């Protein structure tokens, strides 16, 4: 399974929409991997998407920092 492709699809979809319900901010490139707090590095996700994205990042990179995110 291509976890990076799934992650990119979720992020791309999030960039193109406006959610009217509860949202969570997500760093596209995690701060633990050098990402910034700039608006271009943050997308709004549903709680489920946010959980899935962090799980996918862990599957992609398998580093200890992702277990803390």
C-alpha atoms as one frame of an Amber mdcrd trajectory, in Angstrom:
protein
   0.000   0.000   0.000   1.279   3.474  -0.866   0.918   5.374   2.435   2.546
   8.526   1.051   0.003   8.682  -1.762  -2.891   8.302   0.702  -1.441  11.030
   2.915  -0.991  13.386  -0.048  -4.580  12.780  -1.185  -5.975  13.725   2.231
  -3.815  16.858   2.370  -4.687  17.904  -1.202  -8.408  17.478  -0.511  -8.126
  19.487   2.713  -6.423  22.381   0.905  -9.383  22.737  -1.477 -12.301  22.812
   0.961 -13.814  24.693   3.845 -15.157  22.706   6.777 -18.083  24.151   8.705
 -17.824  21.757  11.640 -15.149  20.898  14.215 -11.642  21.017  12.732  -8.113
  20.326  13.895  -5.016  22.059  12.546  -2.444  19.708  11.066   1.158  20.466
  10.117   1.720  19.033   6.633   5.428  18.680   7.374   5.504  17.895  11.116
   7.397  20.303  13.345   9.438  17.355  14.603  10.671  16.918  11.029  11.501
  20.562  10.404   8.059  21.884   9.504   7.044  25.419  10.379   3.946  27.132
  11.767   3.439  29.027   8.503  -0.037  29.016   6.996   1.258  27.151   3.943
   2.235  24.214   6.190  -1.097  23.914   8.017  -4.387  22.414   6.856  -7.681
  21.941   8.644  -8.753  18.323   9.040 -11.601  16.465  10.670 -10.629  14.618
  13.844 -10.715  11.298  11.984  -8.555  12.606   9.135  -6.077  14.026  11.645
  -5.746  10.669  13.388  -5.356   8.873  10.056  -2.726  11.364   8.827  -0.582
  10.862  11.919  -0.896   7.107  11.580   0.103   7.344   7.916   3.093   9.547
   8.776   4.221   6.940  11.283   3.842   4.196   8.664   5.770   6.254   6.085
   8.681   7.354   8.277   8.660   4.887  11.198  10.530   7.295  13.438  10.143
   7.834  17.171   9.129  11.460  16.730   5.934  10.424  14.963   4.806   8.436
  18.000   4.775  11.697  19.977   2.715  13.643  17.440
